[in-house]
Amino acid sequence: MSLHHPDFGFSHDSEHLTPMAVATLLAEYADGRRQFHNLDLRESNLANTKLMMVNLEESSLQRANLTSANLAGANLNHVDLTSANLTNANLIAADLVRARLASANLNGAVFSGANLSGASMRKANLTNCFFAGTTLTGVDFSGAILSNVILGGGNLRGANRSEVDLSEVDLSDVDLTETILPEGL
C-alpha cells in the first residue's frame, strides 16, 4: 500500500515502513536510542510521552494520538501526521520540514523556534498555538483554523494563508514577504 504524497516529493510506502509497537519504541528510547527512521506508527497512542530529540524522519504517524507529548528538538522532517492529535504538544525547536499535518488537531501546541518550512497544515486546527520565532516559510495553511494564534517574530515568507481567518492572529514582527493572504488584507 502506497501512501505517496506527490506534493511533497516523498512517499510512505508501507512496504518500506518498519512497524514498531509503542512499547518497543519507548523502551529503546529509554535505553538511549534516538534514531528511528521510516517507522509505521499510524494510529499509535503516544499521548503524554517524552521523546525529546528523537529522530522519526520519514515515518508515518497518521491518526496518531500525541496529546501532550514532549517532542522538543525532535526531527520530524518528512513525517506524515495527517489527522494526528497533537493537542498541547511541545514542539519547541523541533524540525518539521515538509511534514504533513493536514487535518491535524494542534490545539494549544507550542512551536517556538521550530522549523516547519514547506509543511502542509491544510485544514489543521491551530487554535491557541504559539509560533513565536518559528520558521514557517512556504507552509500551506489553506483552510486551517487559526484562532488566538501567536506568530510574533515568525517567518512566513511564501506561506499560503488563503481561506484563513486572521482576525485573531498576532502578526507582530512577522515576515509576510510573498505570502498568499486572504482577500481584503
LINBEL-V461763 format. One line per field, one symbol per residue. ss: DSSP state (2 for helix, 1 for strand, 0 for the rest). phi: phi as a letter, one per 20 degrees, with the letter a starting at -180 (. if undefined). A space follows every 10 residues. Layout:
ss=???
phi=???
//
This chain:
ss=0111100001 1110000110 0222222222 0000100011 0000100001 0000100001 0000100001 0000100001 0000100001 0000100001 0000100001 0000100001 0000100001 0000100001 0000100011 0000100001 1000000011 0000100001 10000
phi=.edfcffdmb cdfgfdeefb fggfgfffff eofcecdlee dgmfddfmed cfmfddgled cglfedglfd dgmfedfmee dglfddglfe dfledcflfd dglfedgmfd dgmfddgmfd cgleedgmfd dgmeecfmfe egmfeddldd dgmfddgmfd dflcedfdde dgleedgmee dfgnd
//
